[in-house]
Amino acid sequence: MIFRRLSRWMLYIAAIVSVIALLGVYFWRDLHLTDIKTAKLPDIVVENIRLERDINGDHWTFISPMVEHRDGIIYGKSLDVTIGGKDGTKTKILAVNGTFARSNNDLTLERPFATYIKGDKKYFLKSGSLYYKAADEMWNLSNDVVLSQGKVRITGKTGYYAARSGDCEMSGGCTATLEDN
């Protein structure tokens, strides 16, 4: 009987030691995370920000409820971008989210909706994504682009607008529609 009690106690002790060893390994691994060195953490997170910047002579205003700055790139959510052009034009862009590179002023926006006012004409633009290359003042549009002005509506898969020359081109199965009211 003593041998039987001793072996039962030994089994209990062995089970307890095994559980403690497993928990020890789990907690040791959890406390020594090796991936933390490679994780991209933001330098700074700011809520309810308004950023103003002059880019190529135009006055840009960025408004967002939350932005993160990481590796020289500003990541924003629910962006409101206003551009006051040196030529008197005004552009208003609303986007779900986007990025802004501080080094070269390039801008990428997802699902933008834009209004462009030049004189008495008002243009509307909707796209899946928009990329602005500041050095060339080139707007590249992709993922189903819709451009409209008055009764004219033009759709295409991709397009671009060259701000310096004023050239605008749509491609990828374009359709032009004229509303008859």
VODORO-690255 format. One record per residue (C-alpha): residue number from 1; x, y, z. Coordinates in Angstrom, 2 decimals. Layout:
% residues N
+-------+---------+---------+---------+
| vexse |       X |       Y |       Z |
+-------+---------+---------+---------+
|   NUM |       X |       Y |       Z |
...
+-------+---------+---------+---------+
END
This chain:
% residues 181
+-------+---------+---------+---------+
| vexse |       X |       Y |       Z |
+-------+---------+---------+---------+
|     1 |    0.00 |    0.00 |    0.00 |
|     2 |    2.79 |    2.36 |    0.78 |
|     3 |    4.27 |    1.67 |   -2.67 |
|     4 |    0.90 |    2.38 |   -4.26 |
|     5 |    0.55 |    5.71 |   -2.39 |
|     6 |    4.06 |    6.66 |   -3.26 |
|     7 |    3.54 |    6.06 |   -6.98 |
|     8 |    0.25 |    8.03 |   -6.93 |
|     9 |    2.02 |   10.93 |   -5.24 |
|    10 |    4.82 |   10.66 |   -7.74 |
|    11 |    2.28 |   10.85 |  -10.57 |
|    12 |    0.70 |   13.96 |   -9.04 |
|    13 |    4.08 |   15.60 |   -8.58 |
|    14 |    5.13 |   14.67 |  -12.12 |
|    15 |    1.88 |   16.14 |  -13.51 |
|    16 |    2.29 |   19.37 |  -11.52 |
|    17 |    5.93 |   19.74 |  -12.56 |
|    18 |    4.95 |   19.16 |  -16.22 |
|    19 |    2.22 |   21.83 |  -16.07 |
|    20 |    4.60 |   24.30 |  -14.43 |
|    21 |    7.25 |   23.55 |  -17.07 |
|    22 |    4.76 |   24.11 |  -19.92 |
|    23 |    3.55 |   27.37 |  -18.39 |
|    24 |    7.16 |   28.43 |  -17.85 |
|    25 |    8.04 |   27.81 |  -21.50 |
|    26 |    4.90 |   29.66 |  -22.66 |
|    27 |    5.54 |   32.71 |  -20.47 |
|    28 |    9.26 |   32.75 |  -21.29 |
|    29 |    8.47 |   32.77 |  -25.00 |
|    30 |    5.83 |   35.47 |  -24.49 |
|    31 |    8.25 |   37.69 |  -22.55 |
|    32 |   11.06 |   37.27 |  -25.08 |
|    33 |    9.28 |   38.27 |  -28.28 |
|    34 |   11.79 |   38.29 |  -31.10 |
|    35 |    9.40 |   39.83 |  -33.65 |
|    36 |    9.20 |   43.10 |  -31.72 |
|    37 |   12.48 |   44.19 |  -33.38 |
|    38 |   10.99 |   43.87 |  -36.87 |
|    39 |    7.54 |   45.33 |  -36.08 |
|    40 |    6.89 |   48.69 |  -37.74 |
|    41 |    5.78 |   51.00 |  -34.94 |
|    42 |    4.65 |   54.55 |  -35.66 |
|    43 |    6.97 |   57.41 |  -34.69 |
|    44 |    3.94 |   59.43 |  -33.68 |
|    45 |    0.13 |   59.16 |  -33.76 |
|    46 |   -1.94 |   62.35 |  -33.86 |
|    47 |   -5.70 |   62.74 |  -33.68 |
|    48 |   -7.74 |   65.55 |  -35.24 |
|    49 |   -4.92 |   67.08 |  -37.24 |
|    50 |   -4.84 |   69.91 |  -39.74 |
|    51 |   -1.64 |   70.15 |  -41.79 |
|    52 |   -0.93 |   72.97 |  -44.23 |
|    53 |    1.84 |   72.87 |  -46.78 |
|    54 |    2.87 |   74.72 |  -49.95 |
|    55 |    3.63 |   72.30 |  -52.77 |
|    56 |    4.76 |   73.62 |  -56.19 |
|    57 |    3.25 |   77.03 |  -55.41 |
|    58 |   -0.19 |   75.62 |  -54.46 |
|    59 |   -1.52 |   75.75 |  -50.90 |
|    60 |   -2.50 |   72.29 |  -49.60 |
|    61 |   -4.53 |   71.62 |  -46.44 |
|    62 |   -4.84 |   68.09 |  -45.04 |
|    63 |   -7.45 |   67.32 |  -42.35 |
|    64 |   -7.81 |   63.90 |  -40.72 |
|    65 |   -9.25 |   62.49 |  -37.49 |
|    66 |   -6.14 |   60.30 |  -37.11 |
|    67 |   -2.70 |   60.08 |  -38.71 |
|    68 |    0.40 |   58.01 |  -38.03 |
|    69 |    3.91 |   59.05 |  -38.97 |
|    70 |    6.20 |   56.11 |  -39.72 |
|    71 |    9.47 |   56.03 |  -41.69 |
|    72 |    8.90 |   59.45 |  -43.29 |
|    73 |    5.39 |   58.55 |  -44.49 |
|    74 |    2.18 |   59.99 |  -43.05 |
|    75 |   -0.71 |   57.49 |  -43.02 |
|    76 |   -4.13 |   59.10 |  -42.66 |
|    77 |   -7.70 |   57.92 |  -42.30 |
|    78 |  -10.79 |   59.74 |  -43.57 |
|    79 |   -8.77 |   62.41 |  -45.35 |
|    80 |  -10.05 |   65.81 |  -46.38 |
|    81 |   -7.60 |   67.52 |  -48.77 |
|    82 |   -8.05 |   71.06 |  -50.09 |
|    83 |   -5.76 |   72.55 |  -52.72 |
|    84 |   -5.80 |   76.26 |  -53.46 |
|    85 |   -4.06 |   76.61 |  -56.82 |
|    86 |   -1.74 |   79.47 |  -57.69 |
|    87 |   -3.91 |   79.95 |  -60.80 |
|    88 |   -7.09 |   80.45 |  -58.74 |
|    89 |   -8.36 |   76.88 |  -59.02 |
|    90 |   -9.72 |   75.06 |  -56.01 |
|    91 |   -9.68 |   71.30 |  -55.49 |
|    92 |  -11.44 |   69.46 |  -52.67 |
|    93 |  -10.75 |   65.72 |  -52.21 |
|    94 |  -12.34 |   63.36 |  -49.71 |
|    95 |  -10.77 |   59.90 |  -49.33 |
|    96 |  -11.20 |   56.85 |  -47.11 |
|    97 |   -7.46 |   56.81 |  -46.33 |
|    98 |   -4.14 |   57.67 |  -47.85 |
|    99 |   -0.43 |   58.29 |  -47.52 |
|   100 |    1.71 |   61.39 |  -47.85 |
|   101 |    5.48 |   61.18 |  -48.33 |
|   102 |    7.22 |   64.05 |  -46.59 |
|   103 |   10.42 |   63.64 |  -48.61 |
|   104 |    8.89 |   64.23 |  -52.06 |
|   105 |    5.28 |   65.37 |  -51.33 |
|   106 |    3.80 |   62.39 |  -53.21 |
|   107 |    0.24 |   61.49 |  -52.24 |
|   108 |   -1.75 |   58.27 |  -52.52 |
|   109 |   -5.49 |   58.20 |  -51.79 |
|   110 |   -7.94 |   55.31 |  -51.67 |
|   111 |  -11.49 |   55.77 |  -52.98 |
|   112 |  -11.22 |   59.53 |  -53.51 |
|   113 |  -14.07 |   61.81 |  -54.48 |
|   114 |  -12.88 |   65.15 |  -55.80 |
|   115 |  -14.36 |   68.46 |  -56.83 |
|   116 |  -12.24 |   70.75 |  -59.04 |
|   117 |  -13.36 |   74.34 |  -59.63 |
|   118 |  -11.81 |   76.45 |  -62.36 |
|   119 |  -13.56 |   79.73 |  -63.00 |
|   120 |  -17.29 |   79.01 |  -63.39 |
|   121 |  -16.77 |   75.33 |  -64.28 |
|   122 |  -17.02 |   72.55 |  -61.74 |
|   123 |  -15.61 |   69.06 |  -62.38 |
|   124 |  -16.23 |   65.93 |  -60.30 |
|   125 |  -13.97 |   62.92 |  -60.06 |
|   126 |  -14.46 |   59.53 |  -58.45 |
|   127 |  -11.86 |   56.76 |  -58.51 |
|   128 |  -10.75 |   53.61 |  -56.74 |
|   129 |   -7.30 |   55.05 |  -56.13 |
|   130 |   -5.33 |   58.17 |  -56.90 |
|   131 |   -1.57 |   58.75 |  -56.94 |
|   132 |   -0.13 |   62.27 |  -57.15 |
|   133 |    3.54 |   62.57 |  -58.14 |
|   134 |    4.48 |   66.04 |  -56.94 |
|   135 |    7.73 |   66.38 |  -58.93 |
|   136 |    5.83 |   66.01 |  -62.22 |
|   137 |    2.51 |   67.44 |  -60.95 |
|   138 |    0.90 |   64.30 |  -62.38 |
|   139 |   -2.35 |   62.77 |  -61.08 |
|   140 |   -2.65 |   59.04 |  -61.88 |
|   141 |   -6.07 |   57.47 |  -61.44 |
|   142 |   -7.01 |   53.80 |  -61.41 |
|   143 |   -9.73 |   51.29 |  -60.47 |
|   144 |  -12.78 |   52.61 |  -62.33 |
|   145 |  -12.49 |   56.34 |  -62.89 |
|   146 |  -15.54 |   58.59 |  -63.34 |
|   147 |  -15.10 |   62.19 |  -64.48 |
|   148 |  -18.07 |   64.49 |  -64.93 |
|   149 |  -18.76 |   68.12 |  -65.75 |
|   150 |  -22.24 |   69.44 |  -66.30 |
|   151 |  -24.13 |   66.97 |  -68.50 |
|   152 |  -21.00 |   65.08 |  -69.62 |
|   153 |  -19.83 |   61.93 |  -67.84 |
|   154 |  -16.72 |   59.95 |  -68.84 |
|   155 |  -15.80 |   56.58 |  -67.33 |
|   156 |  -12.72 |   54.41 |  -67.78 |
|   157 |  -10.49 |   51.94 |  -65.99 |
|   158 |   -7.51 |   54.30 |  -65.62 |
|   159 |   -6.56 |   57.86 |  -66.38 |
|   160 |   -4.24 |   60.73 |  -65.66 |
|   161 |   -4.27 |   64.49 |  -65.37 |
|   162 |   -1.09 |   66.47 |  -66.02 |
|   163 |   -1.49 |   69.68 |  -64.02 |
|   164 |    1.31 |   71.55 |  -65.84 |
|   165 |   -0.04 |   71.02 |  -69.35 |
|   166 |   -3.71 |   70.53 |  -68.49 |
|   167 |   -3.80 |   67.26 |  -70.43 |
|   168 |   -6.29 |   64.66 |  -69.23 |
|   169 |   -6.57 |   61.15 |  -70.62 |
|   170 |   -8.80 |   58.18 |  -69.79 |
|   171 |   -8.18 |   54.62 |  -70.93 |
|   172 |   -9.36 |   51.05 |  -70.49 |
|   173 |  -12.73 |   50.85 |  -72.20 |
|   174 |  -13.88 |   54.46 |  -71.89 |
|   175 |  -17.46 |   55.51 |  -72.17 |
|   176 |  -18.75 |   59.06 |  -72.60 |
|   177 |  -22.34 |   59.86 |  -71.70 |
|   178 |  -24.29 |   63.04 |  -72.37 |
|   179 |  -27.35 |   63.55 |  -70.19 |
|   180 |  -30.41 |   64.86 |  -71.98 |
|   181 |  -32.55 |   66.91 |  -69.59 |
+-------+---------+---------+---------+
END
